[in-house]
Amino acid sequence: MPEENNKVLIEVAAQHPLVDGLKPQIEFELRLKKALQIYEKEKKNGNKPIIYVPGSLHSIKVNGEWQTDKIPLSEAGRNFLVEHGIPEESIRSEESNRKYKKDGVYNSGDECLVAAEIAKDEDIDRIISIVSPVQTYRKALFYLEYGFEPEMYGIGLEKTAHNYVGEAFWSLFITYFVDRTWQNSFLAAKTREERNRYFNITKDIEELILAGIKLPDEVLSKRAEWMNLYKVAQEKLDSAESGKWIAISADDNSINFDKLDITMDLLEQARQAGEEVTICIYGKSSQDFQKALNERSENDVDITCLNSFEQAVNRYKATSNAKLYHISDSPSAMKDTLQAMKKRSFTYCILCSK
């Protein structure tokens, strides 16, 4: 059981653009809904959660013309949370952006910087970050740089705003070797130039943006190779028939009830859609997880226990043309997703904190 009386900061990574410039689009909304679940769970455990929604006023160029949201991403997220019963005193949004990041919150490094400052000022014990599954590694690295070990949740779609190849061979490369916070390189200027129509581009900043970062030839070559795999896997996803084929990592020392809840949600979605479901569980606790899932689902689902994710993908390729879902822990997500991609399969990845 988690310790009681912890002060918990739940950071919900915003996603632009907003619908009609006012409301969260589906990927952003799914993260906010997960924040609602975690907020209630933390309160039930006797903790004191607050939710931080980052994101300043964003713009995007369409055919060379600027289109600007009507309100900041943080305000759109705050409005959503208030509409769903979260008290305003439990929400941190645009006022925190302005306090800690006066030039605006325009990338994931900015999000972590502000969240870390809130955590320090308000004596937060734990940080929980809800983000695209593609970005969990990078955001964890940002938080570690600020002295926090975050609990990561990756909530995505079959097609997210980010992709694993770009993350593995570009964003992570920059984070490892160039700018550990995304505050001190051309990236800070580039994200503002791309997302803030009011950003003042000076000659020095323009030179910084144009200079960019030269990737080593070996990285460029691997990136091109993996992009081809990514395209093939996406094509397979597009042609997949209805149905859900779910692979679940059960490497935990005990049953991870977040994974169990997510699995039950997918089962309910499948029942409502009249879809068939196949489940493979792998890892040292697979038998215990299977027993718990059978009890929750009343033995109404086909479950197989395997030794590894690779075995699960091989069986999926041999037996199904349904959509492949993967419920896993944040640390293994990218490795497993790239492994599936190498086998010409694309996983709809949902990540839980351990």
Residue frames as qw, qx, qy, qz and C-alpha x, y, z in Angstrom:
[[0.000, 0.886, 0.463, 0.000, 0.00, 0.00, 0.00],
 [0.345, 0.598, -0.061, 0.721, 1.25, 3.54, -0.74],
 [0.297, -0.205, -0.522, 0.773, 2.17, 5.68, 2.24],
 [0.056, -0.831, -0.549, -0.069, -0.65, 7.87, 3.51],
 [0.201, -0.911, -0.105, 0.343, -0.52, 11.66, 3.78],
 [0.531, -0.042, 0.398, 0.747, 1.80, 12.02, 0.80],
 [0.291, 0.751, 0.051, -0.591, 1.48, 15.23, -1.16],
 [0.610, 0.152, 0.676, 0.385, 1.23, 14.11, -4.78],
 [0.234, 0.610, -0.186, -0.734, 1.62, 16.21, -7.93],
 [0.657, 0.345, 0.655, 0.144, -0.10, 14.77, -11.01],
 [0.035, 0.554, -0.329, -0.764, 1.32, 16.42, -14.15],
 [0.673, 0.485, 0.556, -0.054, -0.81, 16.02, -17.28],
 [0.313, -0.215, 0.479, 0.791, 1.17, 16.66, -20.47],
 [0.460, 0.633, 0.223, -0.581, -0.90, 18.91, -22.71],
 [0.489, 0.124, 0.697, 0.510, -1.36, 18.20, -26.42],
 [0.264, 0.596, 0.013, -0.758, -2.04, 20.88, -29.02],
 [0.137, -0.236, -0.021, -0.962, -3.94, 22.09, -30.96],
 [0.293, 0.225, 0.698, -0.613, -7.23, 22.48, -29.08],
 [0.162, 0.491, 0.801, 0.302, -10.59, 21.67, -30.67],
 [0.020, 0.865, 0.379, 0.327, -12.10, 24.98, -31.85],
 [0.263, 0.564, -0.305, 0.721, -9.24, 26.62, -29.94],
 [0.472, -0.545, 0.203, -0.663, -11.00, 25.87, -26.65],
 [0.882, -0.280, 0.226, -0.304, -11.30, 22.19, -25.76],
 [0.366, -0.474, 0.785, 0.159, -8.82, 19.30, -25.40],
 [0.677, 0.317, -0.515, -0.420, -8.59, 17.00, -28.40],
 [0.933, -0.179, -0.231, -0.211, -8.86, 13.24, -27.85],
 [0.731, 0.176, -0.487, 0.444, -5.23, 12.50, -26.91],
 [0.015, 0.371, -0.394, 0.841, -5.18, 15.34, -24.38],
 [0.680, -0.338, -0.018, -0.650, -8.62, 14.35, -23.08],
 [0.900, -0.083, -0.428, 0.012, -7.55, 10.75, -22.45],
 [0.478, 0.205, -0.523, 0.675, -4.64, 11.97, -20.32],
 [0.278, -0.352, 0.237, -0.862, -6.95, 14.26, -18.35],
 [0.837, -0.254, -0.219, -0.432, -9.35, 11.37, -17.73],
 [0.787, 0.018, -0.520, 0.331, -6.46, 9.27, -16.43],
 [0.145, 0.315, -0.420, 0.838, -5.56, 12.16, -14.10],
 [0.605, -0.365, 0.002, -0.708, -9.12, 12.09, -12.74],
 [0.911, -0.149, -0.378, -0.074, -8.78, 8.37, -11.97],
 [0.621, 0.143, -0.488, 0.596, -5.40, 8.80, -10.28],
 [0.139, -0.429, 0.236, -0.861, -6.63, 11.81, -8.30],
 [0.769, -0.360, -0.069, -0.524, -9.52, 9.80, -6.83],
 [0.896, -0.023, -0.409, 0.174, -7.28, 6.81, -6.16],
 [0.406, 0.292, -0.449, 0.741, -4.72, 8.96, -4.31],
 [0.390, -0.429, 0.176, -0.796, -7.43, 10.59, -2.20],
 [0.894, -0.241, -0.237, -0.293, -8.85, 7.17, -1.35],
 [0.808, 0.056, -0.423, 0.407, -5.37, 6.11, -0.19],
 [0.506, -0.768, -0.240, 0.309, -5.26, 9.05, 2.21],
 [0.533, -0.056, 0.164, 0.828, -2.96, 11.24, 0.14],
 [0.100, 0.800, 0.211, -0.553, -3.25, 14.88, -0.92],
 [0.571, 0.242, 0.528, 0.580, -3.17, 15.12, -4.74],
 [0.210, 0.755, 0.026, -0.621, -2.98, 18.23, -6.86],
 [0.719, 0.416, 0.470, 0.297, -3.04, 18.32, -10.67],
 [0.094, -0.652, 0.253, 0.708, -0.77, 20.49, -12.82],
 [0.676, 0.571, 0.438, 0.157, -1.78, 21.03, -16.45],
 [0.348, -0.457, 0.266, 0.774, 1.04, 22.76, -18.39],
 [0.401, 0.426, 0.619, 0.524, 0.98, 24.48, -21.77],
 [0.006, -0.462, -0.084, 0.883, 0.84, 28.15, -22.76],
 [0.574, 0.649, 0.182, -0.466, -1.07, 29.75, -25.63],
 [0.542, -0.132, 0.702, 0.443, -0.16, 27.69, -28.70],
 [0.514, 0.650, -0.122, -0.546, -0.22, 28.49, -32.39],
 [0.668, -0.002, 0.679, 0.304, 0.33, 26.36, -35.45],
 [0.189, 0.493, -0.385, -0.757, 1.04, 27.29, -39.07],
 [0.621, 0.361, 0.696, -0.015, -1.38, 25.89, -41.66],
 [0.557, 0.621, 0.377, 0.402, -0.47, 26.63, -45.29],
 [0.422, 0.297, -0.062, 0.854, 1.79, 29.40, -44.08],
 [0.298, -0.619, -0.090, -0.721, -0.92, 31.09, -41.98],
 [0.053, 0.153, -0.773, 0.614, -0.92, 31.18, -38.18],
 [0.605, -0.486, -0.454, -0.438, -3.85, 29.60, -36.34],
 [0.079, 0.313, -0.650, 0.688, -3.83, 30.35, -32.60],
 [0.342, -0.447, -0.818, 0.120, -5.85, 28.64, -29.88],
 [0.219, -0.768, -0.216, -0.562, -8.28, 30.96, -28.10],
 [0.596, -0.743, 0.209, -0.222, -6.99, 29.99, -24.65],
 [0.029, 0.598, -0.797, 0.079, -3.79, 28.41, -23.26],
 [0.632, 0.012, -0.766, -0.117, -3.61, 24.61, -23.16],
 [0.197, -0.013, -0.766, 0.612, -3.35, 24.80, -19.36],
 [0.387, 0.077, 0.255, -0.883, -6.62, 26.72, -19.14],
 [0.696, 0.074, -0.476, -0.532, -8.40, 24.23, -21.39],
 [0.532, 0.009, -0.825, 0.191, -7.17, 21.41, -19.14],
 [0.029, 0.033, 0.603, -0.796, -8.21, 23.26, -15.98],
 [0.556, 0.048, -0.048, -0.829, -11.71, 23.86, -17.38],
 [0.694, 0.035, -0.670, -0.262, -12.05, 20.15, -18.21],
 [0.381, -0.013, -0.805, 0.455, -10.99, 19.12, -14.69],
 [0.218, 0.044, 0.404, -0.887, -13.34, 21.61, -13.01],
 [0.651, 0.046, -0.300, -0.695, -16.23, 20.39, -15.17],
 [0.753, -0.022, -0.654, -0.068, -15.46, 16.87, -13.92],
 [0.706, -0.647, -0.260, -0.121, -15.53, 17.81, -10.24],
 [0.691, -0.034, -0.284, 0.664, -11.93, 18.67, -9.35],
 [0.220, -0.910, -0.245, 0.251, -11.87, 21.68, -6.99],
 [0.427, 0.855, -0.100, 0.278, -9.99, 24.69, -8.36],
 [0.347, -0.827, 0.424, -0.122, -7.70, 24.81, -5.32],
 [0.812, -0.214, 0.525, 0.137, -6.41, 21.35, -6.34],
 [0.728, 0.561, 0.268, 0.290, -5.38, 22.52, -9.85],
 [0.296, -0.652, 0.252, 0.652, -2.24, 24.31, -10.98],
 [0.640, 0.579, 0.447, 0.235, -2.32, 25.73, -14.51],
 [0.449, 0.739, 0.099, 0.493, -1.59, 29.00, -16.28],
 [0.306, -0.924, 0.148, -0.176, -0.67, 30.91, -13.12],
 [0.790, -0.428, 0.358, 0.254, 2.11, 28.36, -12.49],
 [0.719, 0.448, 0.261, 0.463, 3.31, 28.61, -16.10],
 [0.159, 0.893, 0.010, 0.420, 3.70, 32.38, -15.70],
 [0.557, -0.803, 0.204, -0.049, 5.31, 32.16, -12.27],
 [0.743, -0.399, 0.470, 0.261, 8.01, 29.65, -13.16],
 [0.545, 0.106, 0.584, 0.592, 8.44, 29.98, -16.93],
 [0.136, 0.671, 0.173, -0.708, 7.80, 33.57, -17.95],
 [0.194, 0.420, -0.549, -0.696, 8.56, 32.99, -21.64],
 [0.791, 0.140, -0.136, -0.580, 5.97, 30.21, -21.81],
 [0.594, -0.193, 0.779, -0.062, 5.65, 26.42, -21.58],
 [0.624, 0.564, -0.241, -0.484, 6.16, 25.13, -25.12],
 [0.629, 0.321, -0.704, -0.072, 7.91, 21.75, -24.85],
 [0.846, -0.356, -0.394, -0.043, 8.09, 18.75, -22.55],
 [0.562, 0.073, -0.411, 0.714, 11.25, 20.08, -20.92],
 [0.166, -0.382, 0.096, -0.904, 9.33, 23.22, -19.94],
 [0.737, -0.408, -0.327, -0.427, 6.55, 21.06, -18.49],
 [0.818, -0.211, -0.438, 0.307, 8.97, 19.19, -16.24],
 [0.316, 0.246, -0.291, 0.869, 10.78, 22.37, -15.16],
 [0.383, -0.423, 0.009, -0.821, 7.55, 23.98, -13.95],
 [0.843, -0.337, -0.361, -0.213, 6.27, 20.76, -12.33],
 [0.714, -0.027, -0.450, 0.535, 9.58, 20.39, -10.46],
 [0.081, 0.308, -0.236, 0.918, 9.41, 24.00, -9.22],
 [0.633, -0.430, -0.158, -0.624, 5.84, 23.48, -7.99],
 [0.872, -0.210, -0.436, 0.076, 6.94, 20.29, -6.25],
 [0.518, 0.111, -0.420, 0.737, 9.82, 22.05, -4.49],
 [0.134, -0.337, 0.134, -0.922, 7.76, 25.05, -3.38],
 [0.710, -0.312, -0.073, -0.627, 4.80, 22.97, -2.16],
 [0.320, -0.416, 0.810, -0.262, 6.83, 20.18, -0.50],
 [0.867, 0.188, -0.187, -0.421, 5.51, 17.51, -2.87],
 [0.641, -0.392, 0.660, -0.023, 6.48, 13.93, -1.99],
 [0.566, 0.112, 0.761, 0.297, 5.74, 12.25, -5.34],
 [0.325, 0.491, -0.257, -0.767, 5.37, 13.32, -8.96],
 [0.604, 0.288, 0.741, 0.055, 3.15, 11.36, -11.34],
 [0.126, 0.459, -0.383, -0.791, 3.49, 12.24, -15.04],
 [0.641, 0.431, 0.625, -0.112, 0.81, 11.37, -17.62],
 [0.072, 0.643, -0.440, -0.622, 2.11, 11.66, -21.16],
 [0.793, 0.430, -0.308, -0.303, 2.22, 10.05, -24.59],
 [0.937, -0.246, 0.222, 0.114, 3.74, 6.55, -24.24],
 [0.727, 0.549, -0.050, 0.409, 6.30, 7.63, -26.82],
 [0.133, 0.783, -0.245, 0.557, 7.70, 10.34, -24.52],
 [0.773, -0.622, -0.097, -0.079, 7.93, 8.53, -21.18],
 [0.822, -0.043, -0.101, 0.558, 11.71, 7.92, -21.34],
 [0.337, 0.480, -0.011, 0.810, 12.54, 11.54, -22.14],
 [0.377, -0.734, -0.056, -0.562, 10.27, 13.07, -19.53],
 [0.864, -0.465, -0.136, 0.134, 11.63, 10.69, -16.90],
 [0.692, 0.125, -0.077, 0.706, 15.15, 11.89, -17.78],
 [0.011, 0.651, 0.029, 0.759, 14.07, 15.53, -17.42],
 [0.649, -0.687, -0.093, -0.312, 12.59, 14.86, -13.99],
 [0.882, -0.234, -0.128, 0.388, 15.71, 13.00, -12.86],
 [0.459, 0.409, -0.056, 0.787, 17.74, 16.05, -13.89],
 [0.247, -0.637, 0.033, -0.729, 15.61, 18.14, -11.51],
 [0.034, -0.308, 0.779, -0.545, 16.00, 15.67, -8.66],
 [0.701, 0.016, 0.368, -0.611, 12.73, 13.73, -8.87],
 [0.058, -0.057, 0.966, 0.247, 12.05, 10.11, -9.78],
 [0.540, 0.078, -0.025, -0.837, 8.62, 10.27, -11.44],
 [0.497, 0.199, 0.837, -0.114, 5.91, 7.65, -11.72],
 [0.159, 0.286, -0.491, -0.807, 5.11, 7.51, -15.43],
 [0.569, 0.406, 0.682, -0.217, 1.83, 6.71, -17.20],
 [0.024, -0.214, 0.579, 0.786, 1.69, 6.59, -20.99],
 [0.478, 0.520, 0.620, -0.342, -1.77, 7.13, -22.45],
 [0.005, -0.352, 0.531, 0.771, -1.86, 7.09, -26.23],
 [0.747, 0.425, 0.145, -0.490, -3.85, 6.25, -29.32],
 [0.875, 0.208, 0.373, 0.226, -3.25, 3.88, -32.20],
 [0.532, 0.507, 0.100, 0.671, -1.77, 6.92, -33.95],
 [0.398, -0.739, -0.256, 0.480, -0.29, 9.46, -31.58],
 [0.217, 0.974, -0.048, -0.048, 1.10, 12.93, -32.29],
 [0.147, -0.744, 0.644, 0.098, 4.60, 11.48, -31.80],
 [0.941, 0.204, -0.247, -0.114, 6.35, 8.36, -33.11],
 [0.842, -0.480, 0.182, 0.168, 8.85, 5.99, -31.54],
 [0.781, 0.285, 0.121, 0.542, 11.44, 6.31, -34.30],
 [0.149, 0.802, -0.026, 0.577, 11.65, 10.08, -34.05],
 [0.592, -0.767, 0.141, -0.205, 11.91, 9.75, -30.29],
 [0.915, -0.259, 0.179, 0.252, 14.57, 7.02, -30.30],
 [0.714, 0.169, 0.234, 0.638, 16.80, 8.52, -33.02],
 [0.177, 0.649, 0.108, 0.732, 16.28, 12.25, -32.49],
 [0.421, -0.781, -0.018, -0.461, 14.68, 13.44, -29.23],
 [0.862, -0.493, 0.026, 0.116, 16.48, 10.99, -26.95],
 [0.745, 0.246, -0.016, 0.619, 19.77, 11.54, -28.76],
 [0.075, 0.711, -0.042, 0.698, 19.49, 15.28, -28.07],
 [0.639, -0.708, 0.013, -0.301, 18.51, 14.68, -24.45],
 [0.925, -0.238, -0.011, 0.295, 21.42, 12.30, -23.83],
 [0.726, 0.047, 0.121, 0.675, 24.18, 14.21, -25.61],
 [0.240, 0.495, 0.185, 0.814, 23.17, 17.85, -26.18],
 [0.247, -0.386, 0.147, -0.877, 20.62, 19.34, -23.78],
 [0.222, -0.126, -0.933, 0.252, 19.48, 17.42, -20.70],
 [0.111, 0.467, 0.605, -0.636, 16.59, 19.78, -19.94],
 [0.296, 0.580, 0.587, 0.481, 15.68, 21.20, -23.38],
 [0.151, -0.931, -0.236, 0.233, 16.31, 24.68, -22.00],
 [0.341, -0.752, 0.304, 0.475, 19.84, 25.48, -23.16],
 [0.434, -0.037, 0.684, 0.585, 20.07, 24.50, -26.83],
 [0.159, 0.013, -0.441, -0.883, 18.41, 25.52, -30.08],
 [0.193, -0.386, -0.892, -0.135, 15.38, 23.43, -29.04],
 [0.078, -0.580, -0.525, 0.619, 14.05, 26.04, -26.62],
 [0.130, 0.442, -0.193, -0.866, 14.10, 28.62, -29.41],
 [0.150, 0.004, -0.820, -0.552, 12.84, 26.19, -32.06],
 [0.097, -0.468, -0.873, 0.091, 9.75, 25.07, -30.10],
 [0.033, 0.643, 0.338, -0.686, 8.80, 28.68, -29.41],
 [0.104, 0.352, -0.456, -0.811, 9.34, 29.67, -33.03],
 [0.176, -0.126, -0.890, -0.400, 7.07, 26.80, -34.12],
 [0.280, -0.508, -0.813, 0.049, 4.37, 27.19, -31.45],
 [0.183, -0.715, -0.365, 0.568, 4.28, 30.82, -30.31],
 [0.434, 0.694, 0.356, 0.451, 3.34, 33.37, -32.96],
 [0.157, -0.979, -0.004, -0.134, 4.34, 36.19, -30.60],
 [0.802, -0.365, 0.143, 0.451, 7.89, 34.89, -30.15],
 [0.163, 0.946, -0.199, -0.197, 10.44, 37.57, -31.03],
 [0.915, 0.113, 0.160, 0.353, 13.00, 35.95, -33.33],
 [0.113, -0.897, 0.292, 0.312, 16.21, 37.93, -33.11],
 [0.570, 0.649, -0.495, -0.091, 19.15, 37.42, -35.46],
 [0.087, -0.469, 0.844, -0.245, 21.00, 35.44, -32.77],
 [0.654, 0.052, 0.641, -0.398, 18.01, 33.16, -32.16],
 [0.779, 0.540, -0.052, -0.315, 17.47, 32.68, -35.90],
 [0.360, 0.619, -0.697, 0.024, 21.08, 31.58, -36.29],
 [0.335, -0.275, 0.830, -0.352, 20.64, 29.20, -33.36],
 [0.776, 0.268, 0.398, -0.410, 17.54, 27.67, -34.93],
 [0.695, 0.630, -0.278, -0.205, 19.16, 27.32, -38.34],
 [0.062, 0.586, -0.801, 0.111, 22.26, 25.73, -36.83],
 [0.907, -0.120, -0.166, -0.369, 20.20, 22.93, -35.30],
 [0.599, -0.483, 0.637, -0.029, 21.89, 19.67, -34.42],
 [0.564, 0.466, -0.619, -0.286, 23.82, 17.44, -36.82],
 [0.911, -0.228, 0.285, -0.193, 23.16, 13.81, -36.09],
 [0.306, -0.470, 0.774, 0.293, 26.05, 11.38, -36.65],
 [0.471, 0.285, -0.619, -0.560, 25.85, 9.50, -39.95],
 [0.187, -0.024, -0.978, 0.085, 25.34, 6.19, -38.13],
 [0.211, 0.364, 0.641, -0.642, 22.32, 7.60, -36.28],
 [0.445, 0.431, -0.159, -0.769, 20.88, 9.04, -39.50],
 [0.367, 0.202, -0.839, -0.348, 21.29, 5.68, -41.24],
 [0.074, -0.189, -0.935, 0.289, 19.59, 3.79, -38.41],
 [0.302, 0.395, 0.361, -0.789, 16.84, 6.36, -38.27],
 [0.484, 0.339, -0.435, -0.679, 16.08, 5.87, -41.99],
 [0.297, 0.059, -0.949, -0.087, 16.11, 2.09, -41.54],
 [0.021, 0.296, 0.821, -0.487, 13.70, 2.23, -38.62],
 [0.371, 0.363, 0.074, -0.851, 11.40, 4.73, -40.37],
 [0.461, 0.164, -0.706, -0.513, 10.87, 2.14, -43.11],
 [0.239, -0.163, -0.937, 0.196, 9.92, -0.43, -40.47],
 [0.148, 0.325, 0.487, -0.797, 7.62, 2.11, -38.85],
 [0.445, 0.271, -0.272, -0.809, 5.78, 2.75, -42.14],
 [0.440, 0.016, -0.860, -0.258, 5.28, -0.98, -42.75],
 [0.141, -0.243, -0.842, 0.461, 3.98, -1.48, -39.20],
 [0.272, 0.325, 0.237, -0.874, 1.58, 1.47, -39.58],
 [0.480, 0.166, -0.552, -0.661, 0.26, 0.02, -42.84],
 [0.354, -0.127, -0.926, 0.032, -0.43, -3.26, -41.07],
 [0.038, 0.306, 0.621, -0.721, -2.24, -1.37, -38.32],
 [0.374, 0.277, -0.115, -0.878, -4.39, 0.41, -40.92],
 [0.565, 0.107, -0.661, -0.482, -5.36, -2.90, -42.53],
 [0.008, 0.039, -0.922, 0.386, -6.02, -4.75, -39.25],
 [0.402, -0.445, -0.684, -0.416, -9.45, -6.29, -38.82],
 [0.491, -0.634, 0.097, -0.590, -11.66, -5.57, -35.84],
 [0.905, -0.288, -0.297, 0.095, -10.79, -7.22, -32.55],
 [0.182, -0.862, 0.410, -0.234, -8.25, -6.79, -29.80],
 [0.894, 0.051, -0.354, 0.271, -5.13, -8.89, -29.21],
 [0.297, -0.888, 0.195, -0.291, -3.69, -7.84, -25.84],
 [0.744, 0.140, -0.484, 0.439, -0.17, -8.60, -24.57],
 [0.459, -0.845, 0.024, -0.272, 0.36, -7.86, -20.86],
 [0.431, 0.440, -0.628, 0.476, 3.67, -7.63, -19.03],
 [0.747, -0.613, -0.112, -0.234, 3.45, -9.28, -15.61],
 [0.650, 0.306, -0.471, 0.511, 7.03, -8.88, -14.43],
 [0.307, -0.667, 0.249, -0.632, 5.93, -7.18, -11.21],
 [0.128, 0.179, -0.890, 0.399, 6.59, -8.85, -7.86],
 [0.255, 0.367, 0.760, -0.472, 2.88, -8.57, -7.13],
 [0.302, 0.620, 0.670, 0.275, -0.26, -7.94, -9.18],
 [0.099, -0.108, 0.068, 0.987, -0.28, -4.46, -10.72],
 [0.239, 0.579, 0.723, -0.291, -3.90, -3.41, -10.31],
 [0.222, 0.645, -0.142, -0.717, -3.51, -0.49, -12.73],
 [0.117, 0.244, -0.827, -0.492, -2.77, -3.05, -15.46],
 [0.096, 0.319, 0.938, -0.100, -5.74, -5.11, -14.33],
 [0.240, 0.663, 0.391, -0.592, -8.06, -2.08, -14.49],
 [0.214, 0.548, -0.428, -0.686, -6.80, -1.10, -17.97],
 [0.020, 0.041, -0.957, -0.286, -7.30, -4.67, -19.21],
 [0.162, 0.498, 0.804, -0.281, -10.86, -4.69, -17.90],
 [0.240, 0.665, 0.050, -0.706, -11.52, -1.34, -19.63],
 [0.178, 0.373, -0.701, -0.581, -10.33, -2.81, -22.95],
 [0.048, 0.186, 0.981, 0.033, -12.48, -5.90, -22.42],
 [0.225, 0.615, 0.563, -0.505, -15.53, -3.72, -21.80],
 [0.240, 0.595, -0.283, -0.713, -14.80, -1.67, -24.93],
 [0.096, 0.172, -0.896, -0.399, -14.55, -4.90, -26.93],
 [0.140, 0.379, 0.893, -0.199, -17.82, -6.25, -25.54],
 [0.265, 0.670, 0.280, -0.634, -19.65, -3.05, -26.42],
 [0.289, 0.583, -0.462, -0.602, -18.22, -3.18, -29.96],
 [0.944, 0.172, 0.155, -0.237, -18.90, -6.90, -30.38],
 [0.419, 0.696, -0.583, 0.011, -15.17, -7.59, -30.90],
 [0.950, -0.137, -0.250, 0.130, -13.26, -10.77, -30.16],
 [0.179, -0.864, 0.426, -0.200, -10.42, -10.54, -27.61],
 [0.914, 0.030, -0.319, 0.250, -7.31, -12.66, -27.12],
 [0.304, -0.891, 0.289, -0.176, -4.98, -12.09, -24.16],
 [0.836, 0.158, -0.378, 0.365, -1.37, -13.22, -23.68],
 [0.439, -0.874, 0.172, -0.117, 0.35, -12.61, -20.35],
 [0.798, 0.300, -0.353, 0.385, 4.12, -12.91, -19.97],
 [0.005, -0.671, 0.443, -0.595, 6.55, -12.51, -17.08],
 [0.238, 0.142, -0.876, 0.395, 7.28, -14.04, -13.69],
 [0.280, 0.166, 0.627, -0.708, 3.86, -13.14, -12.23],
 [0.362, 0.035, -0.568, -0.739, 1.82, -14.23, -15.26],
 [0.358, -0.282, -0.889, -0.039, 0.03, -17.06, -13.44],
 [0.121, -0.440, -0.586, 0.670, -1.04, -14.78, -10.57],
 [0.200, 0.286, -0.122, -0.929, -2.18, -12.08, -12.99],
 [0.350, -0.084, -0.775, -0.520, -4.13, -14.65, -15.02],
 [0.261, -0.391, -0.846, 0.251, -5.92, -15.83, -11.87],
 [0.002, -0.453, -0.343, 0.823, -6.83, -12.26, -10.88],
 [0.257, 0.207, -0.398, -0.856, -8.02, -11.45, -14.40],
 [0.310, -0.208, -0.888, -0.270, -10.13, -14.61, -14.57],
 [0.153, -0.469, -0.718, 0.490, -11.81, -13.63, -11.31],
 [0.103, 0.447, 0.088, -0.884, -12.55, -10.11, -12.54],
 [0.355, 0.239, -0.515, -0.742, -13.71, -11.23, -16.01],
 [0.775, 0.013, 0.440, -0.454, -15.59, -14.29, -14.71],
 [0.540, -0.140, 0.779, 0.286, -13.48, -16.58, -16.95],
 [0.577, 0.695, 0.386, -0.188, -15.03, -14.97, -20.02],
 [0.320, 0.867, -0.332, -0.189, -11.82, -14.43, -22.01],
 [0.949, 0.200, -0.109, 0.220, -9.17, -16.56, -23.72],
 [0.230, -0.895, 0.381, -0.038, -5.88, -16.18, -21.78],
 [0.922, 0.193, -0.203, 0.267, -2.48, -17.73, -22.55],
 [0.469, -0.827, 0.252, 0.183, 0.67, -17.41, -20.40],
 [0.785, 0.529, -0.131, 0.296, 4.01, -17.02, -22.21],
 [0.747, -0.334, -0.113, 0.564, 7.62, -16.33, -21.28],
 [0.326, -0.301, 0.143, 0.885, 8.33, -13.09, -23.15],
 [0.369, 0.673, 0.107, -0.632, 6.93, -10.24, -25.23],
 [0.154, 0.432, -0.720, -0.521, 8.76, -11.68, -28.25],
 [0.105, 0.157, 0.981, 0.035, 6.78, -14.92, -27.89],
 [0.286, 0.607, 0.544, -0.504, 3.58, -12.88, -27.65],
 [0.296, 0.649, -0.255, -0.653, 4.35, -10.97, -30.86],
 [0.058, 0.238, -0.900, -0.361, 5.29, -14.18, -32.70],
 [0.177, 0.351, 0.908, -0.148, 2.00, -15.79, -31.68],
 [0.292, 0.676, 0.257, -0.625, 0.07, -12.68, -32.65],
 [0.218, 0.532, -0.533, -0.621, 1.66, -12.64, -36.12],
 [0.038, 0.078, -0.970, -0.227, 0.85, -16.32, -36.63],
 [0.011, 0.399, 0.905, -0.144, -2.75, -16.26, -35.43],
 [0.051, 0.773, 0.517, -0.365, -4.39, -12.86, -35.73],
 [0.293, 0.390, 0.276, 0.828, -5.04, -9.77, -37.82],
 [0.301, -0.862, -0.407, 0.014, -6.65, -7.88, -34.93],
 [0.107, 0.854, -0.235, 0.452, -5.14, -4.74, -33.43],
 [0.737, -0.061, -0.508, 0.442, -2.25, -5.42, -31.08],
 [0.333, -0.865, 0.063, -0.371, -2.36, -3.76, -27.67],
 [0.667, 0.131, -0.540, 0.496, 0.51, -3.82, -25.19],
 [0.490, -0.826, -0.029, -0.276, 0.04, -3.08, -21.48],
 [0.776, 0.169, -0.337, 0.506, 3.48, -2.65, -19.98],
 [0.487, -0.733, -0.136, 0.455, 5.73, -0.75, -17.57],
 [0.214, 0.958, -0.094, -0.165, 7.35, 2.48, -18.68],
 [0.320, -0.674, 0.590, 0.310, 11.00, 1.27, -18.64],
 [0.510, -0.029, 0.808, 0.293, 10.43, -1.52, -21.18],
 [0.527, 0.665, 0.386, -0.364, 8.03, 0.24, -23.52],
 [0.345, 0.782, -0.339, -0.394, 10.29, 1.60, -26.22],
 [0.145, -0.389, 0.893, 0.171, 12.43, -1.54, -26.43],
 [0.453, 0.254, 0.845, -0.125, 9.34, -3.74, -26.80],
 [0.492, 0.741, 0.222, -0.401, 7.66, -1.43, -29.31],
 [0.226, 0.713, -0.556, -0.363, 10.74, -1.31, -31.53],
 [0.277, -0.180, 0.942, 0.061, 11.02, -5.09, -31.24],
 [0.531, 0.488, 0.653, -0.231, 7.44, -5.49, -32.48],
 [0.384, 0.813, -0.104, -0.424, 8.09, -2.98, -35.26],
 [0.043, -0.534, 0.788, 0.304, 11.06, -5.04, -36.41],
 [0.284, 0.138, 0.948, 0.043, 8.61, -7.91, -36.86],
 [0.104, -0.213, -0.543, -0.806, 6.35, -5.65, -38.96],
 [0.329, -0.641, -0.692, -0.037, 3.78, -5.20, -36.18],
 [0.011, 0.465, -0.150, 0.873, 2.62, -2.02, -34.47],
 [0.350, -0.401, -0.776, 0.339, 1.54, -1.98, -30.84],
 [0.273, -0.749, -0.167, -0.581, -1.07, 0.30, -29.35],
 [0.530, 0.051, -0.626, 0.569, 0.96, 0.85, -26.18],
 [0.463, -0.775, -0.116, -0.415, -0.51, 1.70, -22.76],
 [0.501, 0.284, -0.602, 0.552, 2.00, 2.23, -19.96],
 [0.629, -0.724, -0.235, -0.161, 1.58, 1.95, -16.20],
 [0.025, -0.721, 0.565, -0.400, 3.82, 2.98, -13.36],
 [0.590, 0.000, -0.786, 0.185, 5.25, 0.16, -11.28]]
